[in-house]
Amino acid sequence: MDFLGNCTDLSQFDDAGIEAIYASHVFEHLDYQAELLEALAECHRVLRAGGELMVSVPNFGVLCQLFAAEGITEIQRFRIMRPVFGGQTDEFDYHKVGLIEEFLVNYLRRAGFTNWRRVEEFSLFNDGSSLRLGEYLVSLNMIATK
């Protein structure tokens, strides 16, 4: 970790001074009323032209489908519930928003991004972007370009 701070306030960074931002399982911890848009707008502000924001969040749609699937056990449902509401291991480990591609794209657009694409995984290292429950990828991974 090179910098510590709140993702809704990136004032420690200059406008258009960053080439790439990687945020794996961060934005679901923000409220959907204001914080999520503030954080994405800050990312847009600090990225240089052509800079990329790599976002990974739990895919609420996939998690809902898995949760409602016939034939799964109570233990499996509990494992599916955790990425929806967070691990709740401390005061910060709670999720405040469920995102699907349509919702995330809408927030990216409102934050100023005009280009985005969905990717299967980032494959940079073993993190939440590769999170699977059984055979199902439960992370929504997108790259937004300024």
Order of alpha helices (4+ residues) and beta strands (2+ residues): beta-alpha-beta-alpha-alpha-alpha-beta-beta-beta-beta
